[in-house]
Amino acid sequence: MYTSIHTRSHTMNGLCLLLGVLLLAEGVLHAAAKQFRDVMNHGGSSHVRSHKRLHGWSPDQHQWNEKLYPFWDKGDPRWNDCWKGGKVVARLTSDSPALIGSNVTFTVTLQFPRCQKEDNDSNIVYDSNCRNDSSGFPDLYVYNWTKWIDDCGSEHCTNNNTHNVFPDGRPFPHHPGWRRRNFVYLFHTLGQYYQKTGGSSAIVSINTTNITLGKQMMVVSVYRRGHWTYVPVATASGIYVVTDKIPLFVNLSQKNDRNATDFVFIKDSPITFDVKIHDPSHYLNNSAISYKWDYGDGSGSFLSNNPISTHTYTLQGNFSLNLTVQAIIPVPCGPATPTPTYPTTSYPTSPGATTQNSTSATNKTESTTPAITTKPPSNLDPPTSAGVVEDTPDGGCHIYRYGYYRTAISIVDGILQVNIIQMTNVQLTMAQAENSLVDFVVTCEGSLPTDACTIVSDPTCQEPQNVVCDPVEVTDQCLLTIRRAFNEPGTYCVNITLGDDTSQALTSALISVNGAPRSSSRTVEGVSIASGFLVVVVIIVTLLLYKRYKEYKPIERRAEQVVNSEGLSVYFNNVKAVLFPRNNERDPLLKSKPGIV
């Protein structure tokens, strides 16, 4: 009896020991199995992080099929041979920054080695229009995946059901043309992953409602189809930003301002402020948006629903421009939810940066603080944070979001306006009949110019034919004469620009340059003497119309007006040339006369 009990005890101990060994072996195998976090972090830290679930994404604790999707560490020599003819580069970009609640979109584009491209069947082929150092390419295809897929119908190919799956074992979606998508894209962020097939590019969008404010990291790995497995070809990573402030930019512009990027503008001339809200996912389309301006010159605050505003500074000096943008966003009514705050750690790269071949994401900490307001703010004075507002007049619920813009601008004197007050043909002798010279008498308002440029173009003012720029010295008042030569008769568009360090102003006119020979003038003179009273009438009408048509013509006009004005200008200038033959004399370009440029 004792012996039986003793034997049974030894048997039980052996079974327990064997079970323990099996459990230990299973635990070791389970620990050795790769998970998505291990692969997508490229061997970096893989401790568990707590993040809210992204719609359509999976937690990165799922196991990775390393047999079908091999994993290579950075620096593994197999990366050098993963693609024929060179190296594939993955470019990852995003439309960040994104307002919380909106969508942020990521785009991955593959750049193949030189002379390689993707054809209409998603095969990778050599570009016949591109030539390398040799005389040609040995084969049309770099990767003929169409042939591979067709061969998979035979008994020598891997079973499609086991080959056309993602690293977590899920089958590829069977949409039209799914067999032609020969790249697998694996996105990883916030401890979650998303997988899809595609061609040489892929796009993924995520909603930012459950994402912590601040900088976050997106990592993508790209695999290509192989005969028996999928082969890694490229990785990329990039920073994206989620914010509770409305992303915006203000474009400042002013007529006659020489350089808007220096934020130096002209006194007594209106400045246009054009607000551009960055909202690529159109999250704010149904929102009520208001703009509160403070131009910093003591003129007070201005409230508007228009993103474009104008303001004229009447004093010189430095001013601080402040803009507050308020968006009232309609949302479904429900229990108030806390608004996440910025994490305590940050990333070393800048927002929107695009990086390549990154192997790990920086660990992040996060905190959440309730931020609820129950009454809508008044006069665009923002509360400390945004939240859900209930019982509004329209019976709905809203979220208030704010954006801010501040900048310093300088106001100085500048050239406000330029006018051509007189155009005169320079009388030349027959020996100097190579060019026709015209003197333009120009005045301006505002500060005194330091340079003058003349652009001579065709009658439509579209094709420049000659550009001449000269420094000018004007000491007391803005009045100067600009002399320009015309090589042959015709109708020209003349633009004259006067400028200084900060401003420039433009005026334009259509002129007709006549080059008729003196023999024609003598013939007309004989006819005009016998004409008597008719000559007097023609002279009076010609002088009145010539005076009218030589005045300043704005360059902004319709095409039919250009044609009509050209015809009248040419006609009356020809009449004037016949009646006053001395104006047809020519002379070389002269600059000896004081005040002539």
C-alpha positions as CSV (number, residue, x, y, z in Angstrom):
1,M,0.0,0.0,0.0
2,Y,2.8,2.4,0.9
3,T,4.6,1.5,-2.3
4,S,1.5,2.3,-4.4
5,I,1.0,5.6,-2.8
6,H,4.6,6.5,-3.2
7,T,4.7,5.6,-6.9
8,R,1.5,7.6,-7.5
9,S,3.1,10.6,-5.8
10,H,6.1,10.4,-8.1
11,T,3.9,10.1,-11.2
12,M,1.9,13.3,-10.2
13,N,5.2,15.2,-9.6
14,G,6.4,14.2,-13.0
15,L,3.2,15.3,-14.7
16,C,3.3,18.7,-12.9
17,L,7.0,19.1,-13.9
18,L,6.1,18.3,-17.5
19,L,3.2,20.7,-17.5
20,G,5.4,23.4,-16.0
21,V,8.0,22.9,-18.7
22,L,5.3,23.1,-21.4
23,L,3.8,26.3,-20.0
24,L,7.3,27.8,-19.7
25,A,8.0,26.9,-23.3
26,E,4.8,28.4,-24.4
27,G,5.5,31.5,-22.5
28,V,9.0,31.7,-24.1
29,L,7.5,31.2,-27.5
30,H,4.9,33.8,-26.9
31,A,7.4,36.2,-25.7
32,A,9.6,35.6,-28.7
33,A,6.8,36.2,-31.2
34,K,7.0,39.6,-32.8
35,Q,4.2,42.1,-32.1
36,F,3.3,45.1,-34.2
37,R,4.8,47.4,-31.6
38,D,8.2,45.6,-31.9
39,V,8.3,45.8,-35.7
40,M,6.8,49.3,-36.1
41,N,9.2,50.7,-33.5
42,H,12.0,48.9,-35.3
43,G,13.4,47.2,-32.2
44,G,12.9,50.2,-29.9
45,S,11.0,50.5,-26.7
46,S,7.7,48.6,-26.7
47,H,6.2,49.2,-23.3
48,V,2.4,49.5,-23.1
49,R,1.0,53.0,-23.6
50,S,-2.6,54.0,-22.9
51,H,-4.3,55.8,-25.8
52,K,-7.9,56.2,-26.8
53,R,-9.0,54.0,-29.7
54,L,-8.8,55.4,-33.2
55,H,-11.7,54.5,-35.4
56,G,-10.7,51.6,-37.7
57,W,-7.2,51.1,-36.1
58,S,-6.0,48.1,-34.2
59,P,-3.9,47.9,-31.0
60,D,-0.2,47.1,-31.7
61,Q,-0.2,44.2,-29.2
62,H,-1.4,41.9,-32.1
63,Q,1.1,39.4,-33.3
64,W,3.2,39.9,-36.5
65,N,3.6,37.2,-39.1
66,E,7.3,37.4,-39.4
67,K,7.4,34.4,-41.7
68,L,5.3,36.2,-44.4
69,Y,6.6,39.7,-43.6
70,P,10.2,39.5,-42.5
71,F,11.5,42.1,-40.2
72,W,14.9,43.7,-40.6
73,D,16.7,46.0,-38.2
74,K,18.2,49.3,-39.3
75,G,21.6,48.6,-40.9
76,D,20.7,45.0,-41.9
77,P,22.7,44.3,-45.1
78,R,19.5,42.8,-46.7
79,W,18.2,46.3,-47.2
80,N,20.8,46.8,-49.9
81,D,19.3,44.1,-52.0
82,C,15.6,44.5,-51.3
83,W,15.0,46.4,-54.6
84,K,16.5,46.0,-58.1
85,G,18.6,48.8,-59.4
86,G,18.9,50.9,-56.3
87,K,16.9,52.1,-53.2
88,V,13.3,53.1,-52.9
89,V,12.5,56.2,-50.8
90,A,9.2,56.7,-49.0
91,R,8.1,60.3,-48.6
92,L,5.6,60.8,-45.8
93,T,3.7,64.1,-45.6
94,S,0.6,65.3,-43.7
95,D,-1.7,68.3,-43.8
96,S,-0.9,69.0,-40.2
97,P,-1.5,71.1,-38.0
98,A,-5.1,69.8,-37.4
99,L,-7.7,71.4,-35.2
100,I,-8.9,68.8,-32.6
101,G,-12.1,67.2,-33.9
102,S,-11.0,67.5,-37.6
103,N,-9.2,65.0,-39.7
104,V,-5.5,64.8,-40.5
105,T,-4.5,63.2,-43.7
106,F,-1.2,61.4,-44.4
107,T,0.2,60.7,-47.9
108,V,3.0,58.2,-48.6
109,T,4.7,58.5,-52.1
110,L,7.3,56.0,-53.2
111,Q,10.3,57.3,-55.3
112,F,11.9,54.6,-57.3
113,P,15.5,54.5,-58.6
114,R,16.4,56.5,-61.7
115,C,14.7,55.3,-64.9
116,Q,12.1,53.2,-63.1
117,K,8.3,53.9,-63.0
118,E,5.0,52.3,-62.3
119,D,2.9,51.3,-65.4
120,N,-0.9,51.1,-65.7
121,D,-1.0,47.5,-64.4
122,S,1.1,48.5,-61.3
123,N,4.1,46.7,-62.6
124,I,7.5,48.5,-62.2
125,V,9.1,49.0,-65.6
126,Y,12.1,50.9,-67.0
127,D,11.3,54.2,-68.5
128,S,12.1,54.0,-72.3
129,N,12.5,57.8,-72.4
130,C,15.3,57.6,-69.7
131,R,18.7,56.4,-70.6
132,N,21.4,55.3,-68.1
133,D,25.1,54.9,-68.8
134,S,24.5,51.8,-71.0
135,S,22.9,51.8,-74.4
136,G,19.6,50.4,-73.1
137,F,17.9,48.2,-70.6
138,P,18.2,44.4,-70.7
139,D,14.5,43.9,-69.9
140,L,11.4,46.0,-69.9
141,Y,10.3,45.0,-66.4
142,V,11.9,45.7,-63.1
143,Y,9.1,43.7,-61.4
144,N,6.5,41.9,-63.6
145,W,3.9,41.3,-60.9
146,T,1.2,40.7,-63.5
147,K,3.0,37.5,-64.6
148,W,3.5,36.5,-61.0
149,I,-0.2,36.8,-60.2
150,D,-1.2,35.0,-63.3
151,D,1.2,32.2,-62.5
152,C,-0.5,31.9,-59.1
153,G,-3.3,30.0,-60.8
154,S,-1.0,27.0,-61.3
155,E,-0.2,24.3,-58.8
156,H,3.3,25.6,-58.4
157,C,2.3,28.8,-56.7
158,T,1.6,29.5,-53.1
159,N,-2.1,29.3,-52.2
160,N,-3.7,32.7,-52.7
161,N,-5.7,32.5,-49.4
162,T,-2.5,32.2,-47.3
163,H,-0.4,34.7,-49.4
164,N,-2.8,37.6,-49.8
165,V,-3.0,38.5,-46.1
166,F,-1.7,41.3,-43.9
167,P,0.9,40.7,-41.2
168,D,-1.9,40.1,-38.6
169,G,-3.5,37.4,-40.8
170,R,-6.4,39.4,-42.1
171,P,-7.1,38.8,-45.8
172,F,-6.7,41.6,-48.3
173,P,-10.0,43.4,-49.1
174,H,-11.4,42.1,-52.4
175,H,-12.3,45.3,-54.1
176,P,-11.9,45.7,-57.9
177,G,-8.3,45.5,-58.9
178,W,-7.1,44.4,-55.5
179,R,-4.6,41.9,-57.1
180,R,-2.8,44.7,-58.9
181,R,-2.0,46.5,-55.6
182,N,1.5,45.1,-55.0
183,F,2.6,47.2,-52.0
184,V,1.5,46.8,-48.4
185,Y,1.5,50.0,-46.3
186,L,1.5,49.7,-42.5
187,F,0.9,52.9,-40.5
188,H,1.6,53.1,-36.7
189,T,0.8,55.9,-34.2
190,L,-0.4,56.2,-30.6
191,G,0.1,52.4,-30.0
192,Q,-2.2,51.5,-32.9
193,Y,-1.7,50.4,-36.5
194,Y,-3.6,50.5,-39.8
195,Q,-2.8,48.4,-42.8
196,K,-3.8,48.7,-46.5
197,T,-2.6,47.7,-50.0
198,G,-1.8,50.2,-52.8
199,G,0.3,51.2,-55.7
200,S,3.2,53.6,-55.6
201,S,1.3,55.9,-53.2
202,A,-1.2,55.6,-50.3
203,I,-3.4,58.0,-48.3
204,V,-4.8,57.6,-44.8
205,S,-6.9,60.0,-42.7
206,I,-7.7,59.8,-39.0
207,N,-10.0,61.9,-36.9
208,T,-8.2,63.8,-34.1
209,T,-11.1,63.8,-31.5
210,N,-9.4,61.2,-29.3
211,I,-5.8,62.3,-29.9
212,T,-3.8,64.2,-27.2
213,L,-3.0,67.7,-28.1
214,G,0.6,68.4,-29.2
215,K,3.1,66.7,-31.4
216,Q,2.7,63.1,-32.3
217,M,4.7,60.6,-34.4
218,M,3.4,58.7,-37.4
219,V,5.6,55.8,-38.7
220,V,5.0,53.9,-42.0
221,S,6.6,50.7,-43.3
222,V,6.2,49.6,-46.9
223,Y,6.5,46.0,-48.2
224,R,6.5,44.9,-51.9
225,R,5.1,41.6,-53.2
226,G,7.6,38.8,-53.6
227,H,7.3,35.2,-55.0
228,W,6.9,33.6,-51.5
229,T,6.9,36.5,-49.0
230,Y,6.6,40.2,-48.9
231,V,9.9,42.1,-48.8
232,P,10.4,45.4,-46.9
233,V,11.5,48.2,-49.2
234,A,11.2,51.5,-47.2
235,T,10.3,53.1,-44.0
236,A,9.5,56.7,-43.1
237,S,8.2,58.8,-40.2
238,G,7.0,62.2,-39.5
239,I,5.7,64.6,-36.9
240,Y,2.1,65.8,-37.0
241,V,0.4,68.3,-34.7
242,V,-3.0,68.4,-33.1
243,T,-4.1,71.7,-31.6
244,D,-7.1,73.3,-30.0
245,K,-6.2,76.7,-31.5
246,I,-7.6,77.4,-35.0
247,P,-4.6,77.2,-37.4
248,L,-4.5,80.4,-39.5
249,F,-2.3,82.7,-41.5
250,V,-2.8,86.3,-42.5
251,N,-1.6,87.7,-45.8
252,L,-0.8,91.4,-45.7
253,S,-0.8,93.3,-49.0
254,Q,-0.8,97.0,-50.1
255,K,-0.8,98.8,-53.4
256,N,2.6,100.2,-54.2
257,D,4.4,98.3,-51.4
258,R,7.7,97.0,-52.7
259,N,8.1,94.1,-50.4
260,A,5.2,92.8,-48.3
261,T,7.4,90.2,-46.5
262,D,9.3,92.9,-44.6
263,F,6.1,94.1,-42.9
264,V,7.0,97.7,-43.8
265,F,4.0,99.5,-45.3
266,I,3.1,103.0,-46.6
267,K,1.3,105.7,-44.7
268,D,-2.1,106.9,-46.0
269,S,-2.5,103.9,-48.2
270,P,-5.0,101.1,-47.3
271,I,-3.5,97.7,-46.2
272,T,-5.5,94.5,-47.0
273,F,-5.5,91.8,-44.4
274,D,-6.6,88.4,-45.8
275,V,-7.2,85.6,-43.2
276,K,-6.5,82.1,-44.4
277,I,-7.8,79.4,-42.0
278,H,-6.0,76.0,-42.4
279,D,-8.9,73.6,-42.5
280,P,-8.1,70.9,-45.2
281,S,-10.8,68.5,-43.9
282,H,-13.5,71.3,-44.0
283,Y,-14.3,70.7,-40.3
284,L,-15.3,74.4,-39.9
285,N,-17.6,74.5,-43.0
286,N,-20.8,74.7,-40.9
287,S,-19.4,77.0,-38.2
288,A,-20.1,80.6,-37.5
289,I,-16.7,82.4,-37.8
290,S,-16.1,85.9,-36.5
291,Y,-12.9,88.1,-36.7
292,K,-12.0,90.7,-34.1
293,W,-9.3,93.2,-35.2
294,D,-7.2,95.6,-33.2
295,Y,-4.8,97.4,-35.6
296,G,-2.7,98.9,-32.7
297,D,-3.0,102.5,-33.7
298,G,-5.7,103.5,-31.2
299,S,-8.5,103.3,-33.6
300,G,-10.3,100.7,-31.5
301,S,-11.5,97.1,-32.1
302,F,-13.5,96.0,-35.1
303,L,-15.7,92.9,-35.4
304,S,-16.4,91.4,-38.7
305,N,-17.7,88.1,-40.3
306,N,-15.5,88.7,-43.4
307,P,-12.0,87.2,-43.5
308,I,-10.8,90.1,-45.6
309,S,-10.3,93.5,-43.9
310,T,-8.7,96.8,-44.9
311,H,-7.2,99.5,-42.7
312,T,-5.3,102.8,-43.4
313,Y,-2.6,104.0,-41.0
314,T,-2.3,107.8,-41.0
315,L,0.7,108.0,-38.8
316,Q,4.3,106.8,-39.1
317,G,5.7,104.4,-36.5
318,N,5.6,100.8,-35.3
319,F,2.3,99.1,-34.5
320,S,1.1,95.8,-33.1
321,L,-1.6,94.0,-35.1
322,N,-3.8,91.6,-33.1
323,L,-6.5,89.3,-34.5
324,T,-8.8,86.9,-32.6
325,V,-10.8,84.4,-34.7
326,Q,-13.8,82.7,-33.1
327,A,-15.5,79.6,-34.5
328,I,-18.8,78.3,-33.1
329,I,-18.9,74.7,-34.2
330,P,-22.2,72.8,-34.0
331,V,-21.9,69.4,-32.3
332,P,-24.4,66.7,-31.2
333,C,-25.7,67.3,-27.6
334,G,-24.5,64.8,-25.0
335,P,-22.5,64.6,-21.8
336,A,-19.6,67.1,-21.6
337,T,-16.3,65.5,-22.4
338,P,-13.0,66.8,-21.1
339,T,-10.6,68.5,-23.5
340,P,-7.1,67.0,-23.5
341,T,-4.2,69.2,-22.8
342,Y,-0.6,69.3,-24.2
343,P,1.7,66.5,-23.1
344,T,4.7,67.4,-21.0
345,T,7.2,66.0,-23.4
346,S,7.9,67.3,-26.9
347,Y,9.7,66.1,-30.0
348,P,12.9,67.5,-31.4
349,T,11.6,68.0,-34.9
350,S,9.4,70.8,-36.1
351,P,5.6,70.6,-36.9
352,G,4.9,69.3,-40.4
353,A,8.5,68.0,-40.9
354,T,9.0,65.0,-43.2
355,T,11.7,62.5,-42.2
356,Q,12.8,59.3,-43.8
357,N,13.9,55.9,-42.5
358,S,13.1,56.7,-38.9
359,T,13.2,53.6,-36.7
360,S,11.4,54.6,-33.5
361,A,8.9,57.0,-32.0
362,T,9.7,59.1,-29.0
363,N,7.8,58.0,-25.9
364,K,5.2,60.5,-24.8
365,T,3.3,61.2,-21.6
366,E,-0.1,62.7,-21.6
367,S,-2.5,64.3,-19.1
368,T,-6.2,65.2,-19.3
369,T,-7.9,68.1,-17.6
370,P,-11.6,68.9,-17.8
371,A,-12.3,72.2,-19.6
372,I,-16.0,72.9,-19.9
373,T,-17.9,76.2,-20.2
374,T,-21.7,76.5,-20.0
375,K,-22.2,79.9,-21.4
376,P,-21.2,81.3,-24.8
377,P,-18.6,84.0,-24.5
378,S,-19.4,87.6,-25.5
379,N,-17.5,90.1,-27.6
380,L,-15.1,87.4,-28.7
381,D,-13.4,87.4,-25.3
382,P,-12.1,83.8,-25.2
383,P,-12.5,81.8,-22.0
384,T,-9.5,79.9,-20.6
385,S,-10.5,76.9,-22.7
386,A,-13.1,75.6,-25.1
387,G,-15.9,73.2,-24.4
388,V,-19.5,72.2,-25.0
389,V,-22.2,74.9,-24.8
390,E,-25.8,73.8,-24.2
391,D,-29.1,75.6,-24.4
392,T,-28.1,78.0,-27.1
393,P,-30.8,80.1,-28.9
394,D,-31.0,77.7,-31.8
395,G,-31.6,74.8,-29.4
396,G,-28.3,73.0,-30.4
397,C,-24.9,72.4,-28.8
398,H,-21.7,74.0,-29.9
399,I,-18.0,74.1,-29.3
400,Y,-16.1,77.4,-29.2
401,R,-12.6,77.4,-30.7
402,Y,-10.3,80.3,-31.1
403,G,-7.3,81.3,-33.2
404,Y,-4.9,84.1,-32.7
405,Y,-2.6,86.2,-34.9
406,R,-0.2,88.8,-33.8
407,T,2.6,90.7,-35.6
408,A,4.4,94.0,-35.6
409,I,4.3,96.3,-38.6
410,S,6.1,99.5,-39.5
411,I,4.5,102.5,-41.3
412,V,6.7,104.8,-43.3
413,D,6.3,107.4,-46.1
414,G,6.1,106.1,-49.6
415,I,5.2,106.9,-53.2
416,L,1.4,106.9,-53.4
417,Q,0.7,107.7,-57.0
418,V,2.4,108.4,-60.4
419,N,1.0,110.4,-63.3
420,I,2.2,111.2,-66.8
421,I,1.2,114.8,-67.4
422,Q,2.8,115.3,-70.8
423,M,4.2,113.3,-73.7
424,T,6.3,115.2,-76.3
425,N,8.0,114.1,-79.5
426,V,11.6,115.3,-79.6
427,Q,12.3,117.3,-82.8
428,L,15.3,115.8,-84.7
429,T,17.2,116.6,-87.9
430,M,17.2,114.4,-90.9
431,A,20.8,113.4,-90.1
432,Q,19.6,112.0,-86.7
433,A,16.6,110.0,-88.1
434,E,17.6,106.7,-86.6
435,N,15.3,106.8,-83.6
436,S,12.1,108.5,-82.5
437,L,12.5,110.1,-79.1
438,V,9.6,110.8,-76.7
439,D,9.8,112.8,-73.5
440,F,7.5,111.8,-70.7
441,V,6.9,114.4,-68.0
442,V,6.0,112.5,-64.8
443,T,4.8,113.6,-61.3
444,C,4.1,111.6,-58.2
445,E,2.5,112.0,-54.7
446,G,4.1,111.0,-51.5
447,S,7.8,110.5,-50.9
448,L,10.5,111.3,-53.5
449,P,11.6,108.5,-55.8
450,T,15.2,107.2,-56.1
451,D,14.8,105.1,-59.3
452,A,12.7,105.1,-62.4
453,C,12.0,102.1,-64.7
454,T,10.4,102.2,-68.2
455,I,8.9,99.0,-69.7
456,V,8.0,99.2,-73.4
457,S,5.6,96.5,-74.5
458,D,3.3,95.5,-77.3
459,P,-0.1,97.3,-77.5
460,T,-1.7,94.6,-75.2
461,C,0.9,95.3,-72.5
462,Q,1.6,91.6,-72.3
463,E,5.0,91.1,-74.1
464,P,7.8,93.4,-72.9
465,Q,10.1,94.6,-75.6
466,N,12.5,96.8,-73.7
467,V,13.2,97.6,-70.1
468,V,15.3,100.5,-68.9
469,C,16.0,101.5,-65.3
470,D,17.9,104.5,-64.1
471,P,18.6,106.1,-60.7
472,V,17.1,109.6,-60.3
473,E,17.8,112.5,-58.1
474,V,14.7,114.6,-57.1
475,T,15.3,117.1,-54.3
476,D,12.3,119.4,-53.8
477,Q,9.3,118.1,-55.6
478,C,8.4,115.0,-57.6
479,L,8.6,116.3,-61.2
480,L,11.0,114.7,-63.7
481,T,11.3,114.1,-67.5
482,I,12.0,110.6,-68.8
483,R,13.3,110.4,-72.4
484,R,13.0,107.1,-74.2
485,A,13.9,106.1,-77.8
486,F,11.8,104.0,-80.2
487,N,13.5,102.2,-83.0
488,E,10.6,102.0,-85.4
489,P,7.1,103.4,-85.7
490,G,4.1,101.7,-84.2
491,T,1.8,101.6,-81.2
492,Y,3.4,100.8,-77.8
493,C,2.3,100.2,-74.2
494,V,4.6,102.2,-71.9
495,N,4.7,101.5,-68.2
496,I,6.7,103.9,-66.0
497,T,7.5,102.9,-62.4
498,L,9.0,105.2,-59.8
499,G,10.3,103.6,-56.6
500,D,12.2,104.1,-53.4
501,D,13.5,101.6,-50.7
502,T,10.0,100.6,-49.5
503,S,7.5,101.6,-52.3
504,Q,6.9,101.7,-56.0
505,A,4.1,103.2,-58.1
506,L,3.2,102.5,-61.7
507,T,1.5,104.5,-64.4
508,S,0.9,103.4,-68.0
509,A,-0.1,104.8,-71.4
510,L,-0.6,103.8,-75.0
511,I,1.4,105.9,-77.5
512,S,1.7,105.8,-81.3
513,V,5.1,106.6,-82.7
514,N,5.1,107.9,-86.3
515,G,8.0,107.7,-88.7
516,A,6.6,109.0,-92.0
517,P,9.3,110.5,-94.4
518,R,9.4,114.2,-95.1
519,S,8.3,113.7,-98.8
520,S,4.8,112.7,-97.6
521,S,4.7,115.8,-95.3
522,R,5.4,118.1,-98.2
523,T,2.6,116.5,-100.2
524,V,0.2,116.9,-97.3
525,E,1.3,120.5,-96.7
526,G,0.4,121.4,-100.3
527,V,-3.0,119.8,-100.0
528,S,-3.6,121.5,-96.6
529,I,-2.9,125.0,-98.0
530,A,-5.6,124.6,-100.7
531,S,-8.1,123.3,-98.2
532,G,-8.7,126.6,-96.5
533,F,-11.4,126.5,-93.8
534,L,-11.4,122.7,-93.6
535,V,-7.8,122.8,-92.3
536,V,-8.8,125.1,-89.5
537,V,-11.6,122.8,-88.4
538,V,-9.4,119.7,-88.6
539,I,-6.6,121.5,-86.6
540,I,-9.0,122.4,-83.7
541,V,-10.6,118.9,-83.5
542,T,-7.2,117.2,-83.8
543,L,-5.7,119.3,-80.9
544,L,-8.7,118.6,-78.6
545,L,-8.8,114.9,-79.3
546,Y,-5.0,114.6,-79.1
547,K,-5.0,116.3,-75.8
548,R,-7.6,113.8,-74.5
549,Y,-6.0,110.7,-75.9
550,K,-2.5,111.5,-74.7
551,E,-3.6,111.5,-71.0
552,Y,-3.0,108.7,-68.6
553,K,-4.8,105.4,-69.5
554,P,-5.1,102.8,-66.7
555,I,-3.6,99.5,-67.7
556,E,-6.7,97.6,-66.4
557,R,-9.1,97.7,-69.2
558,R,-11.0,95.2,-71.5
559,A,-9.5,93.9,-74.7
560,E,-12.0,95.6,-77.0
561,Q,-11.2,98.9,-75.3
562,V,-7.5,98.4,-76.1
563,V,-8.2,97.8,-79.8
564,N,-10.5,100.9,-80.1
565,S,-8.1,103.2,-78.2
566,E,-5.2,101.9,-80.3
567,G,-7.0,102.7,-83.6
568,L,-8.0,106.2,-82.5
569,S,-4.5,106.9,-81.1
570,V,-2.9,105.8,-84.3
571,Y,-5.3,107.8,-86.4
572,F,-5.0,111.1,-84.6
573,N,-1.3,110.8,-84.2
574,N,-1.0,110.3,-88.0
575,V,-3.1,113.4,-88.6
576,K,-1.0,115.3,-86.2
577,A,2.2,114.1,-87.9
578,V,0.8,115.3,-91.3
579,L,-0.2,118.7,-90.0
580,F,3.0,119.2,-88.0
581,P,5.9,117.6,-90.0
582,R,8.6,119.0,-87.7
583,N,7.7,116.5,-85.0
584,N,8.7,113.7,-87.4
585,E,12.4,114.6,-87.3
586,R,14.7,112.1,-85.7
587,D,17.8,112.4,-83.6
588,P,20.1,110.1,-81.6
589,L,19.3,109.6,-77.8
590,L,20.3,112.8,-75.9
591,K,20.6,113.2,-72.2
592,S,22.5,116.5,-72.0
593,K,19.3,118.5,-71.1
594,P,19.0,119.0,-67.3
595,G,16.2,117.0,-65.6
596,I,15.9,114.4,-68.4
597,V,16.4,110.7,-67.6
